[in-house]
Amino acid sequence: MKKTVVFIFALVITSILCGCKTSGKNVLKKRIERMESSSNNPVSIEEIEAAIKEYSKDADDVAKKNAQVGMWHKILGLKYLDKKMYGKAMECFQTALEYYPDNANLYYYVGNCAGYLGNSALDYEGTGSYEKMENYYSLSEKAYLRALAIDDGYAYALYGIGVLYVYQLGQPEDAIPHLEKLLTIDTKNVDGMFVLANAYYLTKNYDKSAEMFDKIIATTKSEKTKQAAEENKKKVIDEAYSN
């Protein structure tokens, strides 16, 4: 029953979005067309000023409606994201970006969804090609970088691209500056510390990796997390001495 309610909600919201997206624009378009085709077009300064005032109100109404439509797409995307429906969620966030093209938060969500979709992409045809996976990871990277171009201190995007570089793209050296910056902003981000410690380890910077695991041990209140950090530190030290 719960699934049915969510599905109906999605359909209702989607239909509302489609209607609102076009209705406001059509109203303004028709009014402008009437004005342009009318023989009573404004001529004097006073008439032109009055016409500008009238149609500015229409433009404001359209802008408000479009702003709300963009927000609804974001809300619907978050609903899909909660259900781990990453494809649907990403479509909503991409549409929302048509209304808010400089919103770092929306780019972060696109990057997040694309990363998950890349993880689940399989070579169903058995051709040995993982083009779909690579395309999703490329989109994820571009979205995160765009979010950081808008807000270079956006912690979620710094963490997201760090994870992408370390675990999906195999580029730990590219993750390091982003994760180091993250930890200057969010100094107790244990998840970020783990990813950075792993990035140091993969680039054979064993001293920094061990130091980061020490920092995790000193920061976390979770015994399970502390134990994991201690085990990883031992692995790093053992490998450092074996080389």
N, C-alpha and C positions, 0 to 999 in steps of 0.2 A: 504493500500500500504506500509505503514511504517513497519508493522509487517512482510510483505513478504520480504522486504529488509534485515531486521535483521536476519530472518531465513536463507536466502540465504547466508548472510555473515557468519553465524555460521557454515553452511555446508561447505563453501569454506575453512574457517580457519581449521575446523576439518580435512578435507581431506588433507590439506597441512601438518598438524601436523602429521598425520598418515604416510604420505609418507616420511617426513624428519626424523621421529623417527627411521625408519628402514634402509633408504638408506645409510646413513653414516656408520652405523655399518656393513652393508653388504659389502660395498666396502673394508673396512679395513679387515674384516674377510676373504674375497676372496683373498686379497693380501697376507695375512699371510699364508693361505692354500697353495697358489702357491709357496711361499718361502719354506714352510716346505716340500712340495712334490718335489721340484726341486732338480736335481742332482748338481746344481750349488750353493748350500748353501755356505754362507761365511765361510771361514776357518781361514784365517790369521787375525791378529789384525786389519790391515787396512780395510779388507773386512767387518769384523764385525762392525767396527766403521762407515763405509759408509752405511751399512744396517740399523744400528740404526738411523742414521741421516735421511735416506729416510723414514723409517716407523714412525719416530717421527713426521714428517710433517703430515702424514696421521692421526695419533692420535690427533694432534692439530686440524686438520680440523674437525674430529668427535666431539671433545670436544666443538668447537665453534658452530657447528650445534646443538648439544644437548642443549647447553646453550640457543640458540635462541628458540628451541622448548619449553623449560621450560618457557621462557618468554612469548611465544605465548599462552600457556595454561593459564598463569596468566591473560593476557590481555583478553582472551576469558571469563575467569571466572568473571572478572570485568564487562564485557558487560552483562553477564547473571545476575550478582548481581544488576546492574542498573535497569534491568527489573523485579527484585524481583523473579527471577527463581532460588531459593536457591539450589534446588537439582542439577541442571545442573552446577551451579556455584561451588558448593562444589566438584563435580567430577573433575572439571578443576583444582581447587586448590590442590586437593589430587594428581593428576597426576603431577602437577608442583613440588610438594614436592619430587617426584622421582628424579628430576634433582637438586633440591635445598633443601636437607633434613635438613639444619640448618638455614632456613629462618624463622625468627620469624613472619614476616608479613604474610606469607602464613598460618602458624598455626593459627594466629589471624582470618584470613578470614574463615578457616575451622570451628573454634569455633563459629564465628558469624553466619554462614550459618546453622550449626547444631542446634544452639539455635532457630532460626526461624523455622526450620523443626520440632523441638520438640514442639513448640507452636501450630503448625498446625496439629500435629498427633492426629488422632481420633480413637476410638475403633469401627471401622466399623462392626466388627463381633458381637458386643454386648456381649462380654465375661466378661467384667469387668476388662480386662487386658489392661494396657497402656504400654506394653513392648516396643513398637516402640518409644514412647515419651521418656521413660526412657533411651533408648539406645542413642537417639539423644542428650539428656542432658548430658549423661555420656561422649559422644564423645566431646561435646562442652567444658566440664570441662577439659578433658585431653588435648585438643588442646590449650586452653588458658594457662594451666599450662606449657605446652611444650614451648609455646612462651615466657613465663616469665622465664623459665629455661635458655633460650638462651639470653634473654634481660630482666633482672629483673626490669628495669625502663621503660618498654614499656607501655606508658600511655593508649593506646587503649585497650590492653589486661587486664590491671588492672581494667579499667572501665567495660569491658565486663564480666569478671569473677565476679565482684561485683554485677552486674545486675543479672547474672545467679544465684548466691547464694541467693540473696534477693528475687527475684520474681519468679524464676522457681523451684529451689531446696529447698526453705524454710530453708536455712542455713545462716541466717543473721550474726551469730557470725563468720562464716568463711569469710564473705565479708569484715568485718571491717578492718583487717590489710591491705588488698589490696587497699581499698578505702582511708584509711589514708595515705598510701604511695603515691597514685595517687595525693592527694592534697598537698603533699610536692614537687611534681614535677610540677604540673599544679595548682597553688594556686587559680586560678580564675575559675576553672571548676565547674560551677553552677550545671550542671547535676550530676556530681559526688557528690557534696554536698547534693543534694536531696536524692540520693540513700543511702549515709552514714547516713544522718539524719533519714531515715526510718529504716536502720539497727540498729541504736541506740535505736529507739523507739520500735522495735520488740524484742530487748533484754532487754527492760525495763530500759535502761540507759537514763532516761528522761532528766536529766540535760544536757548531751552532745547533745541530740537530739535538745533541745530548743536552745542551743548555736549555733548549726550548722544552724538552720533556721535563727537565728540572723545574722550569717555570710552571708547567701544568701541574706538577705534583704540589708545588707551593700554593697554587691558586685554587684548585678544585676542592670542593667539600665532599665529592663523591668518592667513596672508597673504590668502587668499580673502575672509575676513570683513573684514579691514582694508580691502581694496580696495572691498568693497561699502559699507562705512561712509563711505569717502572720496567715493565717487560720490554717495551719498545726501546727504551734507553739502553738496556742491556744488549739488545740485538745490535744497536748502533755501535756501541763500544766494542763488542766482539768483532764486528766487521772491520772497524777502524784498526784494531790491533792485528787483524789477519792480513791486512794489505801492506 
